[in-house]
């Protein structure tokens, strides 16, 4: 009987050690106020484009800024979201398009609070931790963070049937943003006067 009890205790202890050894890494808490160089690949059905540029976000203030070059076509673009004035501004070349923004700007990385850890991956010599979440509307969000700096994203993807948004970040910096980055583009100022 003692042998059986000792074996059960040893098996339980081994199972606990294995479970502790396999614990998920620290959950990321990525800043929603940041700046980074970005490459954004957008694929919708069979059409794709790439944007390389500067991306700045101040989510608590409801503001974002993306400026860069879209290819194919080498077209310069600026995209500014301003939830504080309920408008977004999209400049392709010299043409401005505006749209309404309602409510509150959603956090880009908010899904990480409940995301599932999906293991590690090594890319370009960097060890990454992957975190994913399937949203009720069928979107899958995944972020790869540096294993030795879990609050620093390397890439972020949004996928669903017929859609892929793939952000690759370089030199991601969590820091306050100057208001000048979120000013209404000059190409769009006359649009506001007409409304």
N, C-alpha and C positions, 0 to 999 in steps of 0.2 A: 504494500500500500504506500509506503514511504517513497518507493522508487517512482510510482505513478504520480504522486503529488509533486515530487522534485522535477520530473519530466514536464508536467503541465506548467509549473512555475517557470522553468527554463524556456519553454516554448513561448510563453507569454512575454517574458523579458526580451527574447530575441525579436519577437514581433514588434514590441515597443521601440527597440533600437532601430530596426529597419524603418519603421514609420517616422521616427524623429529624423533619421538620416535623409529621408525623402521629402522633407518639408519644403513647401514652396518658398521661393526667395521673397524678400521684402517687396510688398506691393508698391508700385510706383505712385507717386503723387506729383504729377507733372504740372508745372506752373502754367496758368492760362494767360499770363502776361509775359510775352517773349518776343524775340526777334531771331531770325535765322535766314540763311540762304536756303533756297528750296528748289527742288526739281519736282514738279507735279505732272504726273502722267495721268491723262484722262482718256478712258476708253468707254465709249457708248456703242453697244452692239458691235459693228465692225469698223467703226471710225475711231481714230485715236489722235491725240495731239499731246505735245509736251510744252510745259512752261518752265522756264528757268528764270529765277529772279529773287527778289527780296520779299519776305513775308513777316509782318508784324501784327501782333494781336494784343488787345487789352480787353479780354472778355468781360471782366466785371463792369467796365465802362461801356460795353456794347460796341466796340470798334475793332475793325480789322483792315489791313492794307496788304495788297499783293501787287507788285509791279515787276514786269519782266518781259521776256520775249517768248512768243508762242511759235512753235514750229509744227508742221511745215508752214512756210510763208514768212518766217522772221518778222512777224507782226508784233509791234510794241503794244503792251496793254497795261492798264491800271484798273484795279478793282478795289473799291472802298466800301465797307459796310459801316453804317452809322445807325445803330438801333436807337441812339439817343434822339435822333430826329426822324426816325422811322423811314430811312431811305438807304438804298444801295446805288452805287455809281460804277458803271462798267464802261471803260474807254478802250475801244479798239481803234488803234491808229489815231484819228482825230474825231471820231464819232462817239457821242455819249449816249448811253442807254441808262435809264433810271428805273428802279422798281421799289415797291413798298416793302419795308421790313416791319413786322409786327411782333409784339411781345418782347421777350428777353432773348439775348444772344445765347445760344446753347454752348456749353463748354466743349471744346474739341476733344479733350481727354477725360471727360467726366465718366465715361463708361468704365474706366479702370477701377473705379470703386467696387464694382461687382464682377469684373472680368475674371475669366478662368486662366490660370497659368498654363501655357502650352509648351513648356520646355525651353531649351536653349538652342542657339544656332550660331555658327561662326561665319561672319561675312567680312571680307577685307581685313582679316586678322583681328576683328573685334568680336568678343563673346557677347551675345545678345540674349536677353530674356524676352520671351514672347508672351503677350497677354491678349486674349480675344473675348469678344462678347457677341452673341447673336441677338439682334434687336427684334422686337415683336413684328416689325414690318418686313422682316427677312434680310435686313442688312447685316453683314458681319463686319465688325470693326476689330482691327488688330494693330497693336503697337509693339515695336521692338525697341527695348531700352538697353543701354549699356549695363552689363552685369555688374560692373564695378562702380556704377553711378546710376542707380535705378531711376532717378528722376530726370534723366537725359534721354529723350527719344532720338532714335536714329532714323526710323521710318514709321509711317502710319498708313494704313490701308482701309478703305471702305469698299466692300464688294457686295454685289447682289446680281441677280440674273440680268445680264446685258450691261452692267456698269462696273467699272473699276476706277477708283480714285486712289492713286499711289503717290504719297508725299515722301520724299527723301530729304532729310534735314542735314545741313552741314553747319557746324559751329552754332548749334542751338544755345541761346543765352536767355535765361530767365531774368528779365530786368524791366523796370518801368520804361514806358515809351513816351517820347515827347509828342505833344498834341499835333505838331506840324505834319506828322506822318498820316494823320487821319483827316486832313483838310479836304474839302470838296475839290476834286480836280478842276482845273481852270476850264477845261472843255465842257464841264457840266454846270457851271455857275448860272448860265442863262436859262437852263432847264428849271432851276428853282424859282427864278424871277417870273417865269410863265405860269407857275402853279399857284 
